[in-house]
Amino acid sequence: MASAVREALTFSENAELNIAVIGECGSGKSSFINAIRDLDDEDENAAITGVVETTQKPVPYPFPTHPNVTIWELPPIGSPTFPAGGCLQQVNFSCYDIFILITSQRFSFSHADLARKIQGMGKKCYFVRSKVDVDLYSAIRRRPSSYNEERILQEIREYCCKCLQEEGLRNPQVFLISVWYLGKYDFHILQETLVEELSSDKNHSLVLALPNYSEKIIQKKKEALEHGIWQVAAASCVGALVPIPGVSAVCNVVVLVKYLRIFSRNFGLDRDSFTRLSKRTQKPREELERAIIKTRMAEEITQSFVITLLASFALAIASSAFVWVPVIGSVICAGISYKASYRTLQSFLEDAAEDAKNVRRTAWERELLATERERESSKKVN
């Protein structure tokens, strides 16, 4: 039984994923690495940021809640450790699964040359144009009367693509981001693209590690977690097959408490996640926590809470009624235990996903409304 439970609870934690981030000095590599890991620059284990380049060799930065997923900050392009056009073996390129090339200005020959070499190794490469908020601020200061955010962003994107195409790259996809406004621009599109284009096992690891910057990521998390429900429910049946009063109920409760907490943490419904989100969005943690309507934070999931969930399906009581019936009663008990556990897990997972969406809307309300207003304004202009 213990072996079955361990397998069920760790099925999604095995696949390792290594992501390399490359760019020039001052391109925003470190800030990007912190943002995609849902950390602020001052948080513990955050990548070091500043105007002086400090990265002299590849530095690993694991995701705080999923250490099997690691972002690697590589030395800046053109440095002695990683000279432009230099040998890829100098930074052990073969150990990375995907690559993100980042710049805050324009993509050059060095970026395109690296991309060709990466693609020649059969690996994915993505282009990120950072600090677009700086470009937008400059544009509105220079021409406030004709300012159109969507048009300016499109011009930046087209210029980046043009620079890469002139260096021989076909159909490059460029993502525009600002680490100060993660609810806007292309940050969520980058997340979704990374998830969709990874192989299934590594896809599973990444989607659970990423913060909830889009409803699509939340839905992907729900789908990933659904695959393990039957394993946990089956593990609870092992306890039901033992004809000793109380064993079935205890097994169900212990397994479910642990797994429902895993659900909540993967959706960012825990105190640490709310603290980070509050700092990033400048919204009180209490306001964010009130967006949890259907479920509970991970720390508040207790045995009594799980027993209430089981009782709501009227199956936990039926399970106890059969426990004294020899052999046949135990088999029936096992079936009821499985059904009760499965429905409890499925129901909680659906509710947790909805609560995660509510929290996201509450956290990024200003950015979402601003983006919608800008789109409406652009439509009227066009």
Disulfide bonds with the S-S distance in Angstrom:
none
